[in-house]
Structures are given as C-alpha cells and as structure tokens.
Amino acid sequence: MIDTLTVESFKSLESVTVELGNVNVFIGANGSGKSNLLEALGVLSAAANGRVDDEALLYRGVRPGVPKLYKTSFPSRKRQPAHISFAARNSQAQYKVSLHNPLTDPKPAWRFKTELWQKGNEKLVGSSPALRKKANPEQGLAALKAVECNENDPALQLLRELQGYQIFAPTTPVLRGIANEPQPRKPVGLSGGQLPGALGELFLSRHKNPHAKQICSDAIGLIDWATSFLPVPAAMIPLSPAAAASQRVVRFTDRYMLPGRNVLSGYDASEGALVVLFLAVLAGHDLSPALCAVDNADHGLNPRLARALMGKLCDWYLNAPQQRQILLTTHNPLVLDGLPLQDDRVRLFTVSRTNTGRTAVRRVEVDEALLAKAEEGWTLSRLWVMGHLGGVPDV
C-alpha cells in the first residue's frame, strides 16, 4: 500500500505531497485539481510498468496530454520546469521517477530522466541522465529489474501495486450497455461496460468467500426498490428492440410491481443501482486492482444513497481479506457523512487552488475543534457546504 504520494510540476500540482490511507476521499471545486492528482498517480503507474505514452496512459484511465499541458507553467516561476516528477513510498520501499519530453518537438513517449527504486536503504534501481546514455531513454529500468525479484519482496509488491493502478469513471450509457466500453480492463471495465459479467463472477464467489457474500447482501440492501439482482443472458430479459444489449445483462426484480411484470434489466433500472453494483464489484472481485481510483464516485446517486453507500464502501475496503487501497473524488456533500473518520485508515482531503492557481491538498483530521462542532450538531456535509472545511468554489 502507498503511504505517501508526491507530485511535482504536473499540471496544477506544482509541489504536492499526500499521506494516504486505505480509503481516501478528495473534495473540492471543479477545476481544483482532484482529477489531476488521480492522473498523476496514473502517470507514475505507467512509468513503473516501463513506458509512458498515450497507449499506456489510456490503459490506466489517464487523459493523454502534450508536454505543454502536462508541465506546470505558472508565470510567477523564474524557470519553467523541464520535467515532471512523481514518487510513491511506504515504510518498506519507494519508487520515484522524473520524466522529460520537449515542448517544441514532443515525442510519442516520455523519456526517463531519473529513476529510483529502493527497498529500505538498498537501491535496486538508480539511474540518472549520465547512467542512461547507453540505455533506451523511453524504457524504465525498474520494470526490467523486477523479473529478478522474489515474489514476496516488498519492493516488488509496491511496484506491482503501482503497475496495476486504474482510474475508473463509470458512465450511465456504458453501464446500461447502450455504449461501448472504451477500456475493457478486468474485472469491470474502466467505464463499467463489463458489469454483468463481473457481477456474475462476484455472485458465484460468494459461496466460498464470506466477504463477497457480505458485499452482495449489502448491495441489495442499498437498492431499496429491488428484491434481487442477478446477471443473466440478455435473451431472458424483455428488452426494447432499440436497446443495444450485451450478451449478458443485470436482471432486477422490482418489489412493487406485479409478478411476471416486475423484471427489468440495467437498461431500464436506475443509474444509482448500477453504480452501487459497480462499486460492489470493485470492492469484492478477486481481480480488482489492489490500488485504484474512482473519479466522480457519486455519479447518479441520491444524496442519502451516496451517504449509505460510502459507509458500506469503507466497510468493504477495510474488512477485505487482502489489503486494498482506493482514491475517490466527489461533489456530493452527503458522501462525507458516510465516512468513519475516527478510523485513521479512512481519510478526507480538501483540494483547492491558491491565489496563484496552484493546487493545495489538505487533510481534514478529527481534532477537538471538529469534535466540538459535532457536539453542536454540525455534520461534515454541513461544514463543507458552509465553507468551514475548505474545498469550496469562491463564487
């Protein structure tokens, strides 16, 4: 798991360090830099896998960008940065890289300027421009060195967590099956296009996996209008001929309708129900990445459902049989009220722009002042909306 993420000279993140927990929620105004932070980790993920180009970035859910847009360019700086830098650390290992691509004649792939992969005080990979003269500058050395490491090596575990990182952004047309999945990565697709199949796999695993069984039970409890959900072949569901259906769909049973007329698919169900199932799969599927992010995690959710789902999501991640880590962005205030912030593994951050436009990230910690507000009846959602936590637009 990553304890510390550091980003330098990437978009609005001139110099940002974040101390992460298992569940990390980022709130802030539109354009404050929340997505930039998720994408910075995506660039680091591509570097850890050995190559940073458009294909590698899209594979991780990162929007590709030219050097003029990727490199910080605040006019107050005397010298504009020549490269962008990223680092991820925990108590046992770290991986750090700086990447270069010229502004005037950008190349398809970013070049590795420096790279450091370290276990404790032991340097596994340490490269600088002088040492890379005979090496391919577009190829990371840590990814090559990894083949020599023992499977239980903590440095290898950190590198693999970074390599497997994905940014998910579920969208309603893709979840419904009426639009194609742009990046069909296991288990569920970055936009949710593989939800029926992944849900079926989670559903089957509940017989031998108590954690998966609990997640399935919690999920149906969150969808209050349905008595059950089940992935089935599309031919078993009444669908309009105009609906583009995949081979498998999610079948819901509506508790209020007459038997025989109470079955509907994800095409007809509420988008909130599909998001609940998407996050359930992400938390419980065996093939879900150990490290991931969900941008706009409150997509399509009623405020009360967002609060309840966030509480369950924290339970799912904190009680997982294997340690997992997730980063979430949200604009829904009620999400905050579902966070058990007394548990240090759950962390809330406000993201804002300074008066010079630089992104600043601040952790909201449970201290005496916050507890005093709680005693007076203030919820986290109210504190945020009223501006007491920061991370609100100046409009």
C-alpha positions in Angstrom: 0.0 0.0 0.0 1.2 3.5 -0.7 1.7 5.7 2.4 2.9 8.8 0.6 2.4 10.2 -2.9 4.5 13.2 -4.1 3.9 15.0 -7.3 6.0 17.9 -8.8 5.4 20.1 -11.8 2.4 18.2 -13.2 -0.4 20.4 -14.4 -1.7 22.5 -11.4 0.3 20.3 -9.0 3.5 22.3 -8.6 4.5 20.5 -5.4 2.0 18.3 -3.6 2.5 15.5 -1.0 -0.4 13.4 0.3 -0.3 10.9 3.1 -2.8 8.2 2.1 -4.9 5.7 4.0 -6.9 2.7 2.7 -9.9 4.8 1.7 -9.2 8.4 0.5 -11.8 10.9 -0.4 -11.0 14.1 -2.2 -13.4 17.0 -2.3 -13.1 20.4 -3.9 -14.4 22.8 -6.5 -14.5 21.9 -10.2 -11.1 22.5 -11.6 -9.3 22.5 -8.3 -7.0 19.6 -9.3 -8.7 16.5 -7.9 -8.6 14.6 -11.2 -5.0 15.8 -11.8 -4.0 14.1 -8.6 -5.6 10.8 -9.7 -3.9 11.1 -13.1 -0.5 11.9 -11.6 -0.7 8.5 -10.0 -1.6 7.1 -13.3 1.5 8.5 -15.0 3.6 7.0 -12.2 1.8 3.7 -12.8 2.8 3.8 -16.5 6.4 4.6 -15.5 6.5 1.7 -13.1 5.5 -0.5 -16.0 8.3 0.8 -18.1 6.8 3.1 -20.7 4.8 6.4 -20.6 3.0 7.1 -23.8 -0.6 7.7 -24.9 -1.5 4.0 -25.1 -0.1 3.3 -21.5 -2.0 6.3 -20.1 -5.3 5.5 -21.8 -5.0 1.9 -20.5 -5.0 3.4 -16.9 -7.8 5.9 -17.5 -5.5 8.9 -17.8 -6.2 11.6 -20.4 -3.2 11.8 -22.6 -1.6 15.3 -22.8 1.2 17.1 -24.7 4.1 18.4 -22.6 2.8 22.0 -22.8 -0.3 20.9 -20.9 1.4 18.3 -18.6 4.2 20.5 -17.3 3.4 23.2 -14.7 3.5 26.6 -16.3 2.8 29.3 -13.7 4.1 32.7 -14.8 5.5 33.5 -11.4 8.2 30.9 -11.8 11.5 32.2 -12.9 12.3 29.0 -14.6 9.7 26.7 -16.1 10.2 23.0 -15.2 11.9 20.8 -17.8 10.4 17.6 -16.4 7.7 16.2 -14.3 8.3 14.1 -11.1 6.4 11.5 -9.1 7.1 9.3 -6.1 5.3 6.7 -4.1 6.6 5.4 -0.8 5.7 3.2 2.1 7.6 2.0 5.2 9.5 -0.6 3.2 10.1 0.7 -0.3 9.8 3.6 -2.7 9.6 4.3 -6.4 10.5 7.7 -7.8 10.8 8.9 -11.4 11.2 12.1 -13.4 10.1 12.3 -17.0 11.1 14.6 -19.8 9.5 15.5 -23.2 10.5 18.7 -25.1 7.9 21.3 -25.5 8.8 22.3 -29.1 9.2 18.8 -30.6 7.3 16.4 -28.4 7.9 12.6 -28.9 5.3 9.9 -28.7 6.8 8.6 -25.4 8.2 10.4 -22.4 11.8 9.9 -21.6 13.0 8.7 -18.2 15.4 11.4 -16.8 15.9 9.8 -13.4 14.5 6.7 -11.8 14.9 5.3 -8.3 13.5 2.0 -6.9 14.5 1.3 -3.4 13.9 -1.3 -0.6 14.8 0.2 2.7 18.3 1.5 2.2 19.0 -0.9 -0.7 18.9 0.7 -4.1 17.5 -1.7 -6.6 17.5 0.8 -9.5 19.1 4.2 -9.5 19.5 5.9 -12.9 20.4 9.4 -13.9 21.0 11.1 -17.3 24.7 10.2 -17.2 24.0 6.5 -16.4 21.3 6.2 -19.1 23.5 7.1 -22.1 23.6 3.5 -23.3 20.0 2.6 -22.3 16.8 3.3 -24.2 15.6 6.5 -22.6 11.9 5.6 -23.2 12.2 2.4 -21.2 12.0 2.3 -17.4 14.7 0.1 -15.7 12.6 -0.9 -12.7 10.2 -2.8 -14.8 13.1 -4.8 -16.3 14.8 -5.3 -12.9 11.5 -6.6 -11.4 12.0 -10.0 -13.1 14.9 -10.7 -10.7 13.0 -10.1 -7.5 11.5 -12.6 -5.2 7.7 -12.8 -5.2 7.5 -11.7 -1.6 9.9 -8.8 -2.0 8.1 -5.7 -0.5 9.7 -3.5 -3.2 8.2 -5.7 -5.9 4.8 -5.6 -4.2 4.9 -1.8 -4.3 5.9 -1.8 -8.0 3.1 -4.2 -8.9 0.5 -2.2 -7.0 1.6 0.8 -9.0 1.6 -1.1 -12.3 -2.0 -2.3 -11.7 -3.4 1.1 -10.9 -6.6 2.1 -12.8 -8.8 5.2 -12.7 -12.5 4.2 -13.0 -15.1 6.6 -14.2 -18.5 4.8 -14.6 -20.8 6.4 -17.1 -24.5 5.7 -17.5 -24.7 4.7 -21.2 -21.8 2.2 -20.7 -23.3 0.8 -17.5 -26.6 0.3 -19.3 -25.0 -1.5 -22.2 -26.0 1.0 -24.9 -22.5 2.4 -25.4 -19.2 0.5 -25.9 -16.7 0.2 -23.1 -13.6 2.3 -24.2 -11.2 0.4 -22.0 -12.4 -3.2 -21.2 -9.9 -4.0 -18.4 -10.7 -6.7 -15.9 -12.9 -7.0 -14.0 -15.5 -4.4 -14.8 -14.1 -2.0 -17.4 -13.0 1.5 -16.6 -16.4 2.8 -17.5 -18.4 -0.1 -16.3 -19.1 -1.9 -19.6 -18.3 -5.4 -18.2 -20.5 -5.0 -15.1 -22.9 -8.0 -15.9 -20.0 -10.5 -16.3 -18.0 -9.2 -13.3 -21.1 -9.2 -11.2 -21.8 -12.8 -12.1 -18.3 -13.7 -11.0 -18.7 -11.9 -7.7 -22.1 -13.6 -7.3 -20.6 -17.1 -7.8 -17.7 -16.4 -5.4 -20.0 -15.6 -2.5 -20.4 -19.4 -1.9 -16.8 -19.7 -0.8 -15.9 -16.1 0.0 -17.7 -14.6 3.1 -16.5 -11.1 2.1 -18.1 -11.4 -1.3 -21.3 -12.8 0.3 -21.5 -9.8 2.6 -20.9 -7.3 -0.2 -23.7 -8.9 -2.3 -26.1 -8.7 0.7 -25.1 -5.1 1.4 -25.6 -4.1 -2.2 -29.2 -5.4 -2.4 -29.9 -3.6 0.9 -28.9 -0.4 -0.7 -31.2 -0.8 -3.7 -34.4 -0.3 -1.8 -36.8 -0.8 -4.7 -35.5 -4.3 -5.7 -35.8 -7.7 -4.0 -32.9 -9.2 -6.0 -30.4 -8.7 -8.8 -28.8 -11.4 -10.9 -26.7 -11.4 -14.1 -28.4 -13.4 -16.8 -28.3 -13.9 -20.6 -29.8 -10.9 -22.4 -32.4 -13.2 -24.1 -34.0 -13.9 -20.8 -35.0 -10.2 -20.3 -37.7 -8.2 -22.0 -35.8 -5.5 -23.9 -36.9 -3.0 -26.5 -35.5 -3.7 -30.0 -34.0 -0.3 -29.9 -31.8 -1.1 -26.8 -28.3 -2.3 -27.7 -27.7 -5.2 -25.3 -24.6 -7.1 -24.5 -24.7 -10.9 -24.3 -25.3 -10.7 -20.5 -27.3 -8.1 -18.6 -28.2 -7.5 -14.9 -31.8 -8.6 -14.1 -33.6 -6.7 -11.3 -36.8 -7.8 -9.6 -39.0 -4.8 -8.6 -40.6 -5.3 -5.2 -43.6 -3.1 -6.0 -44.8 -4.5 -9.4 -47.0 -7.5 -10.2 -45.2 -10.8 -10.5 -44.5 -11.6 -14.2 -44.2 -7.8 -14.9 -41.6 -6.9 -12.3 -38.4 -7.9 -14.1 -36.2 -5.3 -15.7 -32.7 -5.0 -16.9 -29.9 -2.5 -16.3 -31.1 -0.7 -19.4 -34.4 0.2 -17.5 -33.1 0.3 -13.9 -32.0 3.5 -12.1 -28.4 4.5 -12.7 -27.9 4.7 -9.0 -28.5 1.0 -8.7 -25.9 0.3 -11.4 -23.3 2.5 -9.6 -23.9 0.6 -6.4 -23.2 -2.7 -8.2 -20.2 -1.2 -9.9 -18.6 -0.2 -6.6 -19.6 -3.5 -5.0 -17.7 -5.4 -7.8 -14.7 -3.1 -7.5 -14.5 -3.8 -3.7 -15.2 -7.5 -3.8 -14.0 -9.1 -7.1 -10.8 -11.2 -6.9 -9.4 -9.4 -10.0 -10.0 -5.9 -8.8 -6.7 -3.9 -8.5 -5.1 -3.5 -5.2 -4.7 0.2 -5.9 -7.3 2.1 -7.9 -9.3 5.4 -8.1 -12.9 6.3 -8.9 -13.4 9.8 -10.4 -16.8 11.3 -9.5 -17.7 8.3 -7.3 -21.2 9.9 -6.5 -22.3 9.6 -10.2 -26.1 9.3 -10.4 -26.5 8.8 -6.6 -29.3 10.3 -4.5 -27.6 12.1 -1.5 -28.9 9.6 1.1 -27.8 6.7 -1.1 -24.4 8.3 -1.5 -24.0 8.6 2.3 -25.1 5.0 2.9 -23.0 3.6 0.0 -19.9 5.4 1.2 -20.3 3.9 4.6 -20.6 0.4 3.1 -17.7 1.0 0.7 -15.5 1.9 3.7 -16.5 -1.4 5.4 -15.8 -3.4 2.2 -12.3 -2.0 1.8 -11.3 -2.0 5.5 -12.5 -5.6 6.0 -11.2 -7.0 2.8 -9.2 -10.3 3.2 -6.4 -8.7 1.2 -5.4 -5.1 1.7 -6.7 -2.7 -0.9 -6.5 1.0 -1.4 -8.8 3.4 -3.2 -8.9 7.1 -4.0 -12.3 8.8 -4.7 -13.4 12.2 -5.8 -16.8 13.5 -5.1 -19.0 16.6 -5.2 -21.8 15.2 -3.1 -21.7 16.6 0.5 -23.6 13.7 1.9 -20.7 11.4 1.0 -18.8 12.9 3.8 -21.4 11.9 6.4 -20.8 8.2 5.5 -17.1 8.4 6.3 -15.9 6.8 9.6 -13.1 9.4 10.0 -12.3 8.2 13.5 -10.6 5.3 11.8 -7.2 6.5 10.6 -7.4 4.3 7.6 -10.2 6.5 6.2 -9.0 9.9 5.1 -10.7 13.0 3.8 -8.9 15.7 1.8 -9.9 19.1 0.6 -8.4 20.2 -2.7 -8.3 23.9 -3.7 -6.4 26.4 -5.7 -4.2 29.1 -4.0 -4.4 32.7 -5.1 -1.6 31.9 -7.6 -3.6 29.0 -9.0 -1.5 26.2 -7.5 -3.4 23.1 -6.2 -3.2 22.6 -2.4 -4.3 19.4 -0.7 -5.2 19.4 3.0 -6.3 16.5 5.1 -9.4 17.0 7.3 -8.5 15.4 10.6 -10.7 14.6 13.6 -9.5 17.1 16.2 -11.0 18.8 19.2 -12.4 21.6 17.0 -14.2 19.2 14.7 -15.5 17.1 17.6 -16.8 20.3 19.2 -18.7 21.1 16.0 -20.1 17.6 16.0 -21.4 18.1 19.6 -23.2 21.2 18.4 -25.0 19.2 15.7 -22.8 20.1 12.7 -22.3 17.3 10.2 -19.3 17.1 7.9 -21.6 17.8 4.9 -22.9 21.0 6.5 -19.4 22.1 7.5 -18.2 21.6 3.9 -21.1 23.4 2.3 -20.8 26.3 4.7 -17.1 26.6 3.9 -15.6 25.5 7.2 -13.6 22.7 5.7 -12.3 24.4 2.6 -12.5 23.0 -0.9 -15.5 25.1 -2.0 -15.6 27.4 -5.0 -15.3 31.1 -4.5 -18.5 32.0 -6.3 
